[in-house]
């Protein structure tokens, strides 16, 4: 498609690449993370070739903005992500887009492990849309876990569960996906706080891996690996 791009109209090229991106993103959701680099290259091409510019005015919808940023952050493209937020955040076709910019910066700082700064950005967000409320609740649980704020993490997780179960605007699929994540997160918190049982760690890892699609699946597995390392180090000290 890139080699033939000069023979296509902008609309046709956008259609081709967008369909490729859908294919990649579906496979990524199924766990084929090898496609993340390829879809990121596509997003870079679209930005560099002005797919989000009309009459010298940049524009982008939040869904696409969110997907592009998430892909870049998964690949640790932090410098690129910061530039992307700066250049396109203010052009989101939404009222009060400062909330989306603050949330995006919080995501970036979280991935950079600058958790205090991430919380500062989140404190500025006053979510008025359902999708943003989901994203913010999710990020708070991740940050509190990483900062070892056990009680805060469990409190947010509990409130988040009630929010998901009581909201009739959310699809059943979205509810189940988020609730599954929270279930595993709480299990990991309990594993950390209690006597670390490697059998339980392995069992939980298998349960997580058995899901073809699970929100933050790689992050959950990473936290389990950290628990295993912690257990091994404790055993080594005892010897």
Backbone as JSON, one array per atom type, in Angstrom:
{
  "sequence": "XXXXXXXXXXXXXXXXXXXXXXXXXXXXXXXXXXXXXXXXXXXXXXXXXXXXXXXXXXXXXXXXXXXXXXXXXXXXXXXXXXXXXXXXXXXXXXXXXXXXXXXXXXXXXXXXXXXXXXXXXXXXXXXXXXXXXXXXXXXXXXXXXXXXXXXXXXXXXXXXXXXXXXXXXXXXXXXXXXXXXXXXXXXXXXXXXXXXXXXXXXXXXXXXXXXXXXXXXXXXXXXXXXXXXXXXXXXXXXX",
  "N": [[0.84, -1.2, 0.0], [1.95, 1.26, 0.83], [3.92, 1.56, -1.14], [2.39, 1.89, -3.39], [1.1, 4.22, -2.89], [1.21, 6.77, -4.1], [-0.4, 6.54, -6.28], [-2.97, 6.53, -5.43], [-5.97, 8.25, -4.4], [-6.28, 10.56, -1.66], [-8.45, 9.9, 0.0], [-8.95, 7.23, -0.71], [-6.54, 6.02, 0.0], [-6.54, 6.48, 2.74], [-8.72, 4.89, 3.42], [-7.78, 2.3, 2.73], [-5.55, 2.0, 4.51], [-6.79, 2.34, 6.97], [-8.47, 0.11, 7.05], [-6.52, -1.88, 7.13], [-5.46, -1.27, 9.61], [-7.6, -1.9, 11.31], [-7.63, -4.68, 10.99], [-5.1, -5.29, 12.11], [-5.47, -4.34, 14.76], [-7.55, -5.94, 15.73], [-6.25, -8.4, 15.82], [-4.24, -7.79, 17.65], [-5.78, -7.43, 19.95], [-6.43, -10.04, 20.36], [-4.15, -10.99, 21.37], [-1.91, -11.06, 19.76], [0.66, -9.45, 19.88], [2.75, -8.81, 18.25], [1.92, -7.39, 16.11], [1.74, -4.78, 16.88], [3.85, -3.01, 16.33], [3.67, -2.8, 13.56], [1.14, -1.61, 13.15], [1.62, 0.77, 14.41], [3.54, 1.93, 12.75], [1.87, 2.38, 10.57], [0.14, 4.34, 11.67], [1.98, 6.39, 12.09], [2.66, 6.96, 9.43], [0.2, 7.92, 8.49], [-0.09, 10.26, 9.99], [2.22, 11.71, 9.31], [1.72, 12.13, 6.64], [-0.35, 13.88, 6.55], [-3.02, 13.03, 7.03], [-4.72, 13.79, 8.98], [-5.29, 16.44, 8.65], [-7.05, 19.18, 7.48], [-7.67, 21.67, 5.22], [-5.48, 23.08, 6.25], [-5.96, 22.81, 8.94], [-5.66, 20.9, 11.79], [-7.23, 17.86, 12.88], [-8.9, 15.37, 14.84], [-10.57, 12.45, 16.04], [-11.56, 11.34, 19.34], [-11.53, 8.56, 19.8], [-9.79, 7.51, 17.84], [-7.49, 8.97, 18.42], [-6.98, 8.06, 21.01], [-6.44, 5.34, 20.52], [-4.14, 5.48, 18.9], [-2.34, 6.72, 20.68], [-2.27, 4.83, 22.77], [-1.11, 2.64, 21.44], [1.43, 3.67, 20.81], [2.45, 4.11, 23.39], [2.5, 1.51, 24.4], [4.63, 0.56, 22.99], [6.65, 1.91, 24.11], [7.27, 4.4, 23.06], [7.97, 7.1, 24.03], [8.88, 9.79, 23.69], [7.84, 10.38, 21.16], [5.14, 10.08, 21.74], [4.67, 12.18, 23.55], [5.02, 14.4, 21.9], [2.96, 13.92, 20.09], [0.66, 14.16, 21.72], [0.89, 16.85, 22.38], [0.68, 18.08, 19.87], [-1.73, 17.17, 18.74], [-3.66, 16.88, 20.73], [-5.02, 19.26, 21.39], [-6.62, 19.51, 19.23], [-8.64, 17.73, 19.31], [-11.9, 16.71, 18.51], [-13.79, 17.63, 20.52], [-15.71, 19.17, 23.12], [-14.18, 20.97, 25.82], [-11.59, 19.79, 25.72], [-9.32, 19.79, 27.26], [-9.48, 18.06, 29.38], [-9.09, 15.58, 28.21], [-6.53, 15.87, 27.29], [-5.11, 16.13, 29.71], [-5.64, 13.61, 30.83], [-4.35, 12.0, 28.92], [-1.69, 12.8, 29.24], [-1.33, 11.87, 31.81], [-1.43, 9.12, 31.36], [0.91, 8.82, 29.85], [2.89, 9.62, 31.74], [2.48, 7.64, 33.62], [3.33, 5.31, 32.23], [5.97, 5.98, 32.05], [6.68, 5.57, 34.57], [6.4, 7.63, 36.36], [4.74, 8.2, 38.76], [3.63, 9.94, 40.71], [3.44, 12.34, 39.29], [1.69, 11.53, 37.32], [-0.65, 11.2, 38.84], [-1.09, 13.85, 39.52], [-1.8, 14.96, 37.05], [-4.15, 13.5, 36.58], [-5.76, 14.51, 38.61], [-6.66, 16.85, 37.6], [-8.6, 16.27, 35.85], [-11.95, 16.35, 34.95], [-14.18, 14.26, 34.3], [-16.65, 13.98, 31.76], [-17.73, 12.22, 30.08], [-18.63, 8.85, 29.37], [-16.71, 6.96, 28.42], [-14.32, 8.18, 29.09], [-14.53, 8.24, 31.84], [-14.34, 5.51, 32.41], [-11.71, 5.01, 31.54], [-10.23, 6.64, 33.31], [-10.82, 5.64, 35.89], [-9.68, 3.13, 35.58], [-6.97, 3.8, 35.24], [-6.36, 4.99, 37.71], [-6.5, 2.75, 39.45], [-4.31, 1.27, 38.53], [-2.14, 3.02, 39.02], [-2.24, 3.37, 41.85], [-1.76, 0.74, 42.63], [0.88, 0.37, 41.66], [2.21, 2.18, 43.25], [2.09, 0.98, 45.63], [-0.08, 1.53, 47.25], [-2.13, -0.01, 48.81], [-4.72, -0.02, 50.1], [-5.97, 2.16, 48.87], [-5.95, 1.32, 46.21], [-7.61, -0.96, 46.35], [-9.96, 0.24, 47.23], [-10.65, 1.99, 45.1], [-10.94, 0.06, 43.13], [-13.12, -1.38, 44.11], [-15.17, 0.6, 44.09], [-15.17, 1.05, 41.37], [-16.07, -1.4, 40.4], [-18.74, -1.41, 41.33], [-19.69, 0.77, 39.91], [-19.49, -0.18, 37.26], [-21.25, -2.39, 37.29], [-23.7, -1.21, 37.85], [-24.22, 0.53, 35.81], [-26.24, 1.12, 33.1], [-25.71, 1.89, 30.57], [-23.49, 0.85, 29.5], [-22.11, -1.7, 27.43], [-22.54, -5.27, 27.71], [-20.24, -6.66, 27.13], [-18.15, -4.81, 27.52], [-18.46, -4.34, 30.26], [-17.92, -6.94, 31.32], [-15.26, -7.35, 30.46], [-13.84, -5.33, 31.86], [-14.5, -5.99, 34.5], [-13.34, -8.51, 34.72], [-10.63, -7.83, 34.57], [-10.41, -6.36, 36.99], [-10.98, -8.36, 38.83], [-8.73, -10.05, 38.59], [-6.73, -8.24, 39.26], [-7.29, -7.69, 41.97], [-6.85, -10.22, 43.01], [-4.09, -10.42, 42.6], [-3.17, -8.37, 44.25], [-3.88, -9.46, 46.74], [-2.24, -11.7, 46.73], [0.25, -10.51, 46.92], [0.14, -9.32, 49.42], [-0.25, -11.37, 51.23], [1.18, -14.53, 52.35], [3.4, -15.55, 49.9], [2.51, -17.76, 47.51], [3.81, -19.87, 45.24], [2.54, -21.76, 43.69], [-0.07, -20.79, 43.56], [0.46, -18.45, 42.2], [1.28, -19.4, 39.68], [-1.05, -20.7, 38.92], [-2.83, -18.56, 38.73], [-1.6, -17.15, 36.7], [-2.0, -18.9, 34.55], [-4.81, -18.79, 34.36], [-5.15, -16.13, 33.55], [-3.77, -16.13, 31.11], [-5.4, -17.79, 29.67], [-7.45, -16.26, 28.72], [-8.49, -14.96, 25.69], [-8.82, -12.31, 25.09], [-8.09, -9.71, 27.21], [-8.22, -6.9, 29.19], [-5.34, -4.97, 29.72], [-3.69, -7.2, 29.85], [-0.96, -7.99, 29.48], [0.25, -6.36, 31.37], [-0.8, -7.35, 33.8], [0.33, -9.92, 33.77], [2.99, -9.22, 33.92], [3.11, -8.14, 36.5], [2.68, -10.45, 37.98], [5.01, -11.84, 37.36], [6.85, -10.24, 38.67], [6.15, -10.76, 41.3], [6.96, -13.44, 41.48], [9.72, -13.14, 41.19], [10.25, -11.66, 43.48], [9.6, -13.55, 45.41], [11.55, -15.5, 44.88], [13.86, -14.08, 45.53], [13.47, -13.68, 48.25], [13.59, -16.31, 49.17], [16.22, -16.85, 48.53], [17.6, -15.17, 50.29], [16.92, -16.32, 52.72], [18.28, -18.71, 52.58]],
  "CA": [[0.0, 0.0, 0.0], [2.83, 2.42, 0.86], [4.6, 1.7, -2.43], [1.41, 2.32, -4.39], [0.35, 5.33, -2.32], [1.15, 7.93, -5.0], [-1.42, 6.29, -7.31], [-4.29, 6.56, -4.8], [-6.44, 9.5, -3.83], [-6.12, 10.58, -0.2], [-9.56, 9.17, 0.61], [-8.78, 5.8, -0.94], [-5.4, 5.6, 0.79], [-7.01, 6.46, 4.14], [-9.58, 3.71, 3.55], [-6.94, 1.1, 2.71], [-4.75, 1.9, 5.72], [-7.71, 2.17, 8.09], [-8.88, -1.29, 7.07], [-5.37, -2.63, 7.61], [-5.35, -1.02, 11.05], [-8.64, -2.69, 11.97], [-7.13, -6.05, 10.99], [-4.03, -5.38, 13.1], [-5.98, -4.12, 16.12], [-8.29, -7.15, 16.12], [-5.25, -9.42, 16.16], [-3.58, -7.37, 18.89], [-6.72, -7.74, 21.03], [-6.39, -11.49, 20.57], [-2.87, -11.34, 21.98], [-0.81, -11.06, 18.79], [1.26, -8.13, 20.06], [3.75, -8.56, 17.21], [1.35, -6.46, 15.13], [1.71, -3.41, 17.39], [4.84, -2.2, 15.6], [3.18, -2.54, 12.21], [0.04, -0.64, 13.18], [2.23, 2.05, 14.78], [4.12, 2.46, 11.51], [0.74, 2.9, 9.8], [-0.31, 5.58, 12.28], [3.01, 7.39, 11.78], [2.5, 7.32, 8.01], [-1.02, 8.72, 8.36], [0.16, 11.58, 10.56], [3.24, 12.4, 8.51], [1.17, 12.47, 5.32], [-1.43, 14.85, 6.69], [-4.37, 12.44, 6.99], [-5.54, 14.46, 10.0], [-5.24, 17.88, 8.39], [-7.99, 19.62, 6.45], [-7.57, 23.12, 5.04], [-4.43, 23.53, 7.18], [-6.43, 22.66, 10.32], [-5.58, 19.52, 12.27], [-8.43, 17.35, 13.53], [-8.85, 13.94, 15.15], [-11.58, 12.07, 17.03], [-10.92, 10.8, 20.54], [-11.34, 7.12, 19.68], [-8.57, 7.26, 17.07], [-6.42, 9.57, 19.21], [-6.75, 7.14, 22.13], [-5.82, 4.11, 19.99], [-2.78, 5.82, 18.47], [-1.52, 6.95, 21.87], [-2.09, 3.56, 23.47], [-0.15, 1.84, 20.68], [2.76, 4.27, 20.99], [2.9, 3.88, 24.77], [2.83, 0.08, 24.53], [5.93, 0.36, 22.36], [7.58, 2.78, 24.84], [7.63, 5.54, 22.21], [7.56, 8.18, 24.92], [9.12, 11.11, 23.08], [6.85, 10.52, 20.09], [3.83, 10.24, 22.38], [4.56, 13.54, 24.11], [4.84, 15.31, 20.76], [1.63, 13.65, 19.54], [-0.32, 14.78, 22.63], [1.03, 18.3, 22.26], [0.26, 18.56, 18.54], [-3.09, 16.78, 18.35], [-4.6, 16.93, 21.84], [-5.86, 20.46, 21.32], [-7.49, 19.45, 18.05], [-9.69, 16.73, 19.49], [-13.2, 17.31, 18.19], [-14.64, 17.5, 21.7], [-15.68, 20.32, 24.02], [-13.41, 20.72, 27.03], [-10.59, 18.76, 25.43], [-8.23, 19.81, 28.23], [-9.61, 16.84, 30.2], [-8.49, 14.48, 27.46], [-5.08, 16.11, 27.27], [-4.6, 15.8, 31.05], [-5.68, 12.16, 30.96], [-3.32, 11.44, 28.05], [-0.4, 13.04, 29.89], [-1.29, 10.95, 32.95], [-1.07, 7.8, 30.8], [2.32, 8.89, 29.48], [3.71, 9.62, 32.95], [2.35, 6.31, 34.22], [4.2, 4.39, 31.51], [7.34, 6.38, 32.38], [6.8, 5.28, 36.0], [6.36, 8.89, 37.12], [3.39, 8.0, 39.27], [3.13, 11.16, 41.37], [3.07, 13.3, 38.23], [0.48, 10.98, 36.68], [-1.77, 11.53, 39.72], [-1.33, 15.29, 39.4], [-2.56, 15.17, 35.8], [-5.5, 12.95, 36.76], [-6.53, 15.35, 39.53], [-7.2, 17.98, 36.83], [-9.62, 15.77, 34.91], [-13.35, 16.27, 35.38], [-14.76, 13.5, 33.17], [-18.07, 14.18, 31.48], [-18.15, 11.19, 29.14], [-18.53, 7.51, 29.94], [-15.46, 6.3, 28.04], [-13.25, 8.8, 29.86], [-14.69, 7.77, 33.23], [-13.78, 4.16, 32.45], [-10.25, 5.11, 31.41], [-9.67, 7.27, 34.5], [-10.91, 4.65, 36.97], [-8.7, 2.11, 35.27], [-5.63, 4.32, 35.49], [-6.19, 5.16, 39.16], [-6.19, 1.45, 40.07], [-2.95, 0.9, 38.14], [-1.19, 3.89, 39.71], [-2.22, 3.04, 43.28], [-1.09, -0.54, 42.78], [2.31, 0.55, 41.45], [2.75, 2.95, 44.37], [1.87, 0.16, 46.83], [-1.17, 2.06, 48.06], [-3.04, -1.15, 48.74], [-6.09, 0.34, 50.48], [-6.52, 3.04, 47.82], [-6.18, 0.5, 45.02], [-8.79, -1.79, 46.6], [-11.12, 1.13, 47.33], [-11.02, 2.4, 43.74], [-11.39, -1.15, 42.42], [-14.46, -1.69, 44.6], [-16.07, 1.62, 43.54], [-15.21, 0.82, 39.93], [-16.95, -2.56, 40.18], [-20.13, -0.97, 41.52], [-20.01, 1.65, 38.78], [-19.68, -1.03, 36.08], [-22.44, -3.24, 37.43], [-24.93, -0.42, 37.93], [-24.39, 1.4, 34.65], [-26.97, 0.43, 32.04], [-25.31, 2.41, 29.26], [-22.35, 0.06, 29.06], [-22.41, -3.02, 26.86], [-22.17, -6.38, 28.58], [-18.85, -7.02, 26.81], [-17.28, -3.86, 28.2], [-18.55, -4.63, 31.69], [-17.23, -8.19, 31.64], [-13.83, -7.15, 30.26], [-13.3, -4.54, 32.97], [-14.67, -6.75, 35.74], [-12.32, -9.56, 34.72], [-9.37, -7.19, 34.95], [-10.45, -6.04, 38.42], [-10.91, -9.65, 39.56], [-7.33, -10.49, 38.6], [-5.95, -7.25, 40.0], [-7.52, -7.92, 43.4], [-6.15, -11.47, 43.33], [-2.65, -10.13, 42.66], [-2.96, -7.6, 45.49], [-3.95, -10.41, 47.86], [-1.04, -12.53, 46.67], [1.37, -9.69, 47.39], [-0.01, -8.99, 50.84], [-0.19, -12.6, 52.04], [2.3, -15.42, 52.06], [3.44, -15.78, 48.45], [2.43, -19.18, 47.14], [4.16, -19.94, 43.82], [1.52, -22.54, 43.0], [-1.18, -19.86, 43.28], [0.94, -17.52, 41.17], [1.23, -20.11, 38.4], [-2.46, -20.95, 38.61], [-3.41, -17.29, 38.3], [-1.01, -16.86, 35.38], [-2.7, -19.73, 33.55], [-6.16, -18.24, 34.19], [-5.04, -14.89, 32.76], [-3.36, -16.5, 29.76], [-6.49, -18.49, 28.99], [-8.33, -15.27, 28.09], [-7.99, -14.49, 24.4], [-8.75, -10.86, 25.21], [-8.22, -9.23, 28.57], [-7.66, -5.56, 29.34], [-4.06, -4.9, 30.42], [-3.25, -8.58, 30.08], [0.5, -8.05, 29.62], [0.59, -5.72, 32.64], [-1.12, -8.31, 34.85], [1.34, -10.98, 33.74], [4.24, -8.59, 34.39], [3.03, -8.04, 37.96], [2.87, -11.81, 38.51], [6.44, -12.15, 37.24], [7.52, -9.5, 39.74], [5.9, -11.5, 42.54], [7.83, -14.62, 41.43], [11.09, -12.68, 41.44], [10.29, -11.29, 44.89], [9.6, -14.81, 46.16], [12.86, -16.13, 44.7], [14.85, -13.31, 46.29], [13.25, -13.97, 49.68], [14.11, -17.68, 49.41], [17.67, -16.77, 48.46], [18.08, -14.55, 51.53], [16.73, -17.27, 53.81], [19.34, -19.7, 52.49]],
  "C": [[0.87, 1.25, 0.0], [3.5, 2.65, -0.5], [3.67, 2.23, -3.51], [0.7, 3.62, -4.01], [0.2, 6.51, -3.27], [0.09, 7.76, -6.09], [-2.84, 6.35, -6.75], [-4.67, 7.99, -4.42], [-6.27, 9.43, -2.32], [-7.22, 9.76, 0.49], [-9.4, 7.66, 0.47], [-7.63, 5.25, -0.1], [-5.77, 5.5, 2.27], [-7.87, 5.21, 4.38], [-8.77, 2.43, 3.62], [-6.21, 0.92, 4.05], [-5.64, 1.7, 6.95], [-8.19, 0.73, 8.2], [-7.74, -2.2, 7.53], [-5.24, -2.49, 9.12], [-6.39, -1.82, 11.83], [-8.2, -4.15, 12.07], [-6.06, -6.23, 12.06], [-4.57, -5.3, 14.52], [-6.79, -5.3, 16.63], [-7.33, -8.24, 16.56], [-4.5, -9.08, 17.44], [-4.46, -7.68, 20.08], [-6.71, -9.23, 21.36], [-5.05, -11.96, 21.15], [-1.69, -11.36, 21.04], [-0.11, -9.7, 18.8], [2.33, -7.81, 19.01], [3.24, -7.55, 16.18], [1.38, -5.0, 15.61], [2.68, -2.51, 16.64], [4.32, -1.84, 14.22], [2.05, -1.51, 12.2], [0.58, 0.74, 13.58], [2.87, 2.72, 13.57], [3.02, 3.05, 10.63], [0.26, 4.25, 10.34], [0.7, 6.71, 12.0], [2.87, 7.89, 10.35], [1.3, 8.24, 7.82], [-0.81, 10.14, 8.88], [1.13, 12.38, 9.7], [2.73, 12.83, 7.15], [-0.11, 13.3, 5.4], [-2.84, 14.29, 6.62], [-5.31, 13.11, 7.98], [-5.44, 15.98, 9.88], [-6.21, 18.19, 7.26], [-7.98, 21.14, 6.4], [-6.64, 23.73, 6.08], [-4.85, 23.46, 8.65], [-6.36, 21.19, 10.71], [-6.89, 19.13, 12.94], [-8.23, 15.86, 13.81], [-9.95, 13.64, 16.16], [-10.9, 11.33, 18.18], [-10.64, 9.31, 20.43], [-10.03, 6.81, 18.95], [-7.34, 7.8, 17.82], [-5.99, 8.61, 20.32], [-6.03, 5.87, 21.66], [-4.38, 4.35, 19.57], [-1.87, 5.97, 19.68], [-1.24, 5.65, 22.62], [-1.05, 2.68, 22.77], [1.27, 2.36, 20.88], [3.3, 4.0, 22.38], [3.25, 2.42, 25.01], [4.22, -0.22, 23.98], [7.01, 1.23, 23.01], [8.09, 3.94, 23.98], [7.24, 6.83, 22.95], [7.75, 9.58, 24.31], [8.1, 11.39, 21.98], [5.47, 10.79, 20.68], [3.63, 11.65, 22.92], [4.32, 14.56, 23.0], [3.44, 15.15, 20.17], [0.55, 14.31, 20.4], [-0.3, 16.29, 22.46], [0.44, 18.82, 20.96], [-1.21, 18.3, 18.25], [-4.12, 16.83, 19.48], [-5.55, 18.11, 21.76], [-6.8, 20.47, 20.13], [-8.54, 18.35, 18.14], [-11.05, 17.4, 19.28], [-14.19, 17.1, 19.34], [-14.59, 18.79, 22.5], [-14.88, 19.98, 25.27], [-12.32, 19.69, 26.83], [-9.39, 18.8, 26.37], [-8.28, 18.58, 29.14], [-8.93, 15.66, 29.52], [-6.98, 14.62, 27.37], [-4.46, 15.71, 28.61], [-4.58, 14.29, 31.26], [-4.56, 11.51, 30.13], [-1.93, 11.63, 28.65], [-0.24, 12.14, 31.11], [-0.88, 9.55, 32.5], [0.42, 7.75, 30.47], [3.21, 8.82, 30.72], [3.63, 8.27, 33.67], [3.31, 5.33, 33.56], [5.67, 4.71, 31.74], [7.66, 6.13, 33.85], [6.96, 6.54, 36.84], [4.96, 9.0, 37.73], [2.81, 9.23, 39.96], [2.66, 12.18, 40.34], [1.81, 12.83, 37.51], [-0.75, 11.32, 37.51], [-2.12, 13.02, 39.65], [-2.15, 15.6, 38.15], [-3.99, 14.66, 35.95], [-6.37, 13.84, 37.63], [-7.17, 16.54, 38.79], [-8.34, 17.56, 35.91], [-10.99, 15.73, 35.58], [-14.12, 15.58, 34.26], [-16.25, 13.75, 33.01], [-18.61, 13.15, 30.5], [-17.81, 9.81, 29.71], [-17.18, 6.86, 29.65], [-14.29, 6.86, 28.83], [-13.32, 8.39, 31.33], [-14.11, 6.37, 33.4], [-12.25, 4.22, 32.45], [-9.61, 5.64, 32.69], [-9.7, 6.3, 35.69], [-9.85, 3.56, 36.81], [-7.29, 2.58, 35.65], [-5.36, 4.54, 36.98], [-5.83, 3.83, 39.83], [-4.76, 1.03, 39.76], [-1.91, 1.71, 38.92], [-1.09, 3.52, 41.19], [-1.54, 1.7, 43.53], [0.42, -0.36, 42.69], [2.97, 1.31, 42.6], [2.61, 2.22, 45.7], [0.88, 0.79, 47.8], [-2.31, 1.03, 48.02], [-4.49, -0.74, 49.0], [-6.75, 1.21, 49.42], [-6.84, 2.25, 46.56], [-7.44, -0.34, 45.18], [-10.07, -0.95, 46.67], [-11.6, 1.57, 45.95], [-11.56, 1.21, 42.96], [-12.83, -1.5, 42.83], [-15.49, -0.7, 44.04], [-16.27, 1.42, 42.04], [-16.14, -0.34, 39.61], [-18.42, -2.18, 40.3], [-20.59, -0.09, 40.36], [-20.32, 0.83, 37.52], [-20.99, -1.81, 36.14], [-23.75, -2.45, 37.39], [-25.21, 0.43, 36.7], [-25.06, 0.65, 33.5], [-26.65, 0.95, 30.64], [-24.13, 1.63, 28.68], [-22.79, -1.27, 28.47], [-21.94, -4.1, 27.82], [-20.7, -6.77, 28.36], [-17.87, -6.11, 27.54], [-17.27, -4.11, 29.7], [-17.72, -5.85, 32.06], [-15.72, -8.03, 31.51], [-13.18, -6.41, 31.42], [-13.4, -5.3, 34.3], [-13.66, -7.89, 35.85], [-10.96, -9.0, 35.12], [-9.33, -6.93, 36.46], [-10.36, -7.3, 39.28], [-9.46, -10.11, 39.68], [-6.45, -9.52, 39.38], [-6.07, -7.48, 41.5], [-6.83, -9.21, 43.85], [-4.65, -11.25, 43.48], [-2.32, -9.33, 43.92], [-2.95, -8.52, 46.69], [-2.74, -11.32, 47.9], [0.17, -11.78, 47.23], [1.32, -9.51, 48.9], [0.13, -10.21, 51.74], [1.07, -13.39, 51.72], [2.28, -15.81, 50.59], [3.53, -17.27, 48.16], [2.67, -19.28, 45.64], [3.16, -20.77, 43.03], [0.34, -21.65, 42.62], [-0.8, -18.85, 42.2], [0.83, -18.16, 39.79], [-0.2, -20.37, 37.97], [-3.13, -19.68, 38.07], [-2.88, -16.89, 36.93], [-1.72, -17.64, 34.28], [-4.11, -19.18, 33.3], [-6.13, -16.99, 33.31], [-4.71, -15.22, 31.32], [-4.47, -17.16, 28.97], [-7.48, -17.53, 28.33], [-7.72, -14.82, 26.76], [-7.91, -12.98, 24.37], [-9.01, -10.47, 26.65], [-7.53, -7.87, 28.65], [-6.39, -5.62, 30.18], [-3.5, -6.28, 30.76], [-1.74, -8.65, 30.32], [0.95, -7.42, 30.93], [0.33, -6.67, 33.81], [-0.08, -9.42, 34.92], [2.69, -10.46, 34.24], [4.25, -8.49, 35.91], [3.22, -9.41, 38.62], [4.34, -12.22, 38.44], [7.24, -11.45, 38.35], [7.34, -10.2, 41.08], [6.8, -12.74, 42.61], [9.27, -14.26, 41.76], [11.26, -12.34, 42.92], [10.37, -12.54, 45.77], [10.98, -15.48, 46.08], [13.93, -15.42, 45.51], [14.72, -13.56, 47.79], [13.82, -15.34, 50.05], [15.63, -17.68, 49.44], [18.26, -16.19, 49.73], [18.0, -15.51, 52.71], [17.85, -18.32, 53.81], [20.68, -19.13, 52.92]]
}
